[in-house]
Amino acid sequence: MEGSFRGSAEFRAADAAGAAGAPEGALLHREEGQLTWGGRTYPATRVLRLLPRPDGTAEVTFADGRHFHELDLRSGDWSVVHPCAADRYEGRFTVCSPDEWHLQWRITGPAKDQLLQSVYRRRVP
């Protein structure tokens, strides 16, 4: 089955977003849009936290603070694995330019067999 998501992503300071309990310096990554799956369209959102470190890396957590994965885009390319119950998420982040990056998740396991491909482009005001 194929599907698509169209929407926008926003990065902003967690304290400016009113994220209670967010560590100092945390960023919120909020995605919002429409998910089309199985011939039907649904509203969809996702919120992650990025916790930047002085060395240029970051920890990515779910909105509730649970660890998701590490992130290191200093070379422009990063691969990561996230176990989710019995499923395995293999992610690859690729920075194409200051205004575009790509993300691919390959999910395998007893509950899922999916390939998610995302393109993020900076919106020009």
C-alpha positions in Angstrom: 0.0 0.0 0.0 1.3 3.5 -0.8 0.6 6.7 1.0 1.8 10.3 1.2 2.0 13.1 3.7 1.9 16.8 2.7 2.4 19.5 5.2 4.9 21.7 7.0 7.6 21.3 9.6 8.5 24.0 12.1 11.5 24.3 14.4 11.3 26.7 17.3 12.6 27.1 20.8 10.7 24.8 23.1 10.3 27.5 25.8 8.7 29.8 23.2 6.4 27.0 22.2 5.2 26.6 25.8 6.6 23.1 26.1 6.4 22.4 29.8 9.4 20.5 31.2 11.6 21.0 28.1 15.3 21.3 28.9 16.9 24.7 28.3 18.0 25.2 24.7 15.6 22.5 23.4 14.0 22.9 20.0 10.6 21.6 19.1 10.2 20.0 15.6 6.5 20.0 14.8 5.1 18.5 11.6 1.5 19.1 10.6 -0.4 18.2 7.5 -2.5 15.6 5.7 -1.8 11.9 5.5 -3.3 10.0 2.6 -3.3 6.3 3.3 -5.5 3.5 1.8 -7.4 6.0 -0.3 -8.4 8.1 2.7 -7.0 11.4 3.9 -6.5 12.2 7.6 -5.0 15.2 9.6 -1.7 14.2 11.0 0.9 15.8 13.4 4.1 14.8 15.0 6.2 16.6 17.6 9.8 15.8 18.4 12.4 17.5 20.7 15.9 18.3 19.6 18.4 18.8 22.4 21.5 20.4 20.8 25.0 19.8 22.3 28.0 22.2 22.2 29.8 19.8 19.7 27.1 20.2 17.0 25.3 16.9 17.7 21.9 16.5 19.2 19.7 14.0 21.0 16.2 13.6 19.5 13.4 12.7 21.8 9.7 12.1 21.5 7.5 15.0 22.8 7.2 13.2 26.2 11.0 13.2 26.6 11.7 9.5 25.7 14.9 8.9 23.8 14.4 8.4 20.0 17.9 8.7 18.5 21.2 10.6 18.3 21.7 13.1 15.4 25.0 14.3 13.9 24.7 16.3 10.7 28.2 17.8 10.8 29.3 15.7 7.8 25.9 16.2 6.0 25.0 12.5 6.3 23.9 10.5 9.3 22.5 6.9 9.7 20.8 5.7 12.9 18.9 2.7 14.1 16.0 2.9 16.5 14.4 -0.3 18.0 10.7 0.0 18.5 9.3 -3.0 20.3 10.1 -5.9 17.9 10.4 -3.6 14.9 13.6 -1.9 13.6 13.8 1.6 12.2 16.8 2.4 10.1 17.1 6.1 9.4 19.3 8.1 7.0 19.5 11.9 7.1 21.1 13.7 4.1 21.8 17.4 4.0 21.5 18.6 0.4 21.9 22.3 0.9 21.3 24.9 3.7 17.7 24.9 2.5 17.0 21.2 1.9 17.5 17.8 3.6 16.1 14.3 3.1 15.1 11.7 5.6 14.5 8.0 4.9 13.2 5.4 7.4 13.2 1.7 6.5 11.1 -0.1 9.0 11.1 -3.8 9.3 9.7 -6.3 11.8 6.7 -8.4 12.7 4.4 -5.4 12.8 5.7 -3.2 10.0 7.4 -3.3 6.6 7.6 0.2 5.4 9.8 2.7 3.5 9.2 6.3 4.5 10.9 9.0 2.3 10.7 12.7 3.3 12.0 15.9 1.7 12.2 19.0 3.8 12.6 22.4 2.0 12.9 25.7 3.7 9.9 27.9 2.9 11.0 31.2 1.4 9.0 34.1 3.0 
